[in-house]
Amino acid sequence: MDFSLTEEQRLLQESVQRFVQDSYSFEQRRTLMAQPDGFSRDTWAQFAEMGWLALPFEEADGGLGGGPVDTLVMLEALGEGLVVEPLMATVLLAGRALACGGDEAQKARWLAPVLEGRLLAALAAYERRGRHTPGWVETRAARIGERWRLDGEKAAVLHGECADLLLVSARTAGSPGEPKGISLFAVPADSDGLSRTPWQTIDGLRACELTLEAVMLPADALIGEQDAGLALIEAVLDEAAAAQCAEAVGAMAALTRITAEYLRQRKQFGQPLAAFQVLQHRIADMFMETERSRSLAVLAALHARSEDVATRQRAVSAAKVQAGRSGRFVGQQAVQLHGGIGISDELSVGHYFKRLTALDARLGSADWHLARFAAQPTRG
């Protein structure tokens, strides 16, 4: 199989890499993180202008018609820059949910401004007791006349603090843990009865907990089919997880490059540390772990929109497990090879390590995905 990039993908890769190199230095990133939203609205507008927000969407929806492999190319390059903008939350989670489940009126109302950079959105699919399982939903949605009433709590909503629109999973039938009876609702952030408790993630992003108390919504707030929202949510989460693996690969590649350069410059016993064979082997191991993750990330991207659910889940979970394990190894090696300064806030190494740690936990940990992979039926 040919894994080489097309001409369009190569140009996309060069464009994103050039942006990271010229406009997204480590110091600039630290400045962006100090802003009220934790990122720059001007930078977000640049993302929209360059077409990155529209990349993963069909042309009929106003997108550029890109697929998961194109998203992989973009996310790997952005992963090298440790971006803090809400691309994952707004585009790959909430945006894709609207694209896959919304009707034409909902897409015109919410998806179009997402692609233009005018609307920030977030997906609230997890709850405290559910851990990484989107099928565990205790939040309730009850039909009252022509309206819906939502009550419950959602956990770890990535970039939910600054979102204008929240896509909230709620149970319209059944009990927590049952696959049927889950529906998805579009909840404006200024809705009465909705409150947000913000917090900062270990890698510098923003997130929040949601509390919904008698939140009233119109009938057309329902996204997709009633009681059948879990399949939509799982498909969106898998596609986003595949893209996230590419982001982890970008962070690993950058960290390996930074560490190798440090060993070439740092001297001990009258010669560069890179001259010691045992340290050369450790850099080689970091490189190999990165390549293992890259290979499985490509496989996950190829199956990210597969209609065969078992094939999609196995490919995504395999990539997520490898990214988690490799990310931990590469991050730990980089910190150890840099010594004490490796965990200082002034050096990028510790920030890459934190990002890789957060990516492992986000959208299902390596342990959770390993269990899901093992539960899939084998074919032979």
Phi, psi and omega in degrees: 000138183269115180258010179289151182283148172286170179299318179295320179292323178295319178295321176298314179301314180296322180296314181291317179298321179294320178297314180298317182291319187270329190234006185219055178291168180299319180292322177296322178298317180296325177294318180296321182296336182278352180286160186307319181274352183084005177202173182260126175294329178294318177295321177299320177296325176295318177304316180294317181298324180278358175086007184290329180288332182267353187304312188277013187244153179296151179298328179296337179264007181093008181268189181261359177079019179283157178249185181301329178291321175297319177298320177302314180300315181293314184291325178296317179293320178291331178298330177293335181264359181054048185299147180248001180289154186279046181295315180297311185292311188280317187268305189277340177256287183295316182298315180292327176296319177294319182294322184274332185245342185281153174274180185298321180293320179292322177295318179295324183283320188242320184288317181305311178292335174296314181294332180272355179083011183267345183230129174260134182226160180214152179255123178253088187248352186246154175228160187304312184284345182274350184055242183261012187261110181290345179281350177269101184231117176258337177303134186249144173235121181243136178277122178236099184064238179261017183230165175247142174244125180249134176221132177153192181224142176237146186244153171050056179274105184296125182057023177290337182298321185255004184289142174275335182224136179240127174265113190246127173277137181214154182270122177257354177194157174081189184245161178307134180098341178283135182291328178274154176097010179256133179231161182244135184232144175268118184241111175300142185295339181265017180294141175296136179092355178260126177231150183234135175249104186279154172204166182252135179283167183298334182261017172090002177275173179251146178211176179202165169258143179250139171236126181243118180235104180054047176282120183260131183230151176289166183300326183280010174282346179289125178261119180080201185273138177297139178072358184235031184278344185296319180300318177298313182297316181296321179296318179294316179297321179293316179297320178293322179295322177298317177295323180295326176298323177294321176299319178296321178299317178299318178295320179295317180297317179295319182293322177295317179295316179297318182291318178298319179295321178297319180292332177287332183268323184284132183244144173215140180056034174080009179213158180299148177300332180295346179283343181278125187297324181297327178282328174299320179296323181291322175295319178298320178295320177298318179297316182295321178296322177297317181291324175301314180294321180297317181299314181286332175295321177296316178300317179297319179296322180295332182252006189297332179246023181293140176283345174278101187299317182297317179296316179298313183294321179295316181294316181291316181294321177299316179294321181293320177297313181295319179297321179295314181291314181293320179299319178295317181296310182298317180297316180294318179297318181297316179296315182295320182287337175275342183078207185301326182291347181296339180250009179285148182290337183281347181251143185290339186304310180297329179288323174296318179299317178295319179297315180296322177296317180293320180296327177297318183279334187282138180062034178100122181287170178300321179295317180296316181289329176296318178296320179293319178300315182294333182280346181285141179293138177277156181241138180193000000 
